[in-house]
C-alpha cells in the first residue's frame, strides 16, 4: 500500500479487514466490500482513500493501540 500512515491491510473472506498503522496500531474493519478493498489497495494515497471511503462507513474495532506516555 502506498502510505506514510498505513503499514499493511489484509481482508478475510468474511470482509473483515485487519489494518496496521506504521506506529503499530491494529484495527479490524468489518464488512468491507472486495471492490472497496481493492480500490484502497491500489489508491495513490491509502490514507486519503481510507478517510474518504472507509472511515465512519464501516464498523471499526481498535484491536491494539500504542500508547505514548
Secondary structure, 3 states (H helix, E strand, C coil): CCCCCEEEEEECCCCCEEEEECCCCEEEECCCCHHHHHHHHHCCCHHHHHHHHCCCCCCEEEEECCCCC
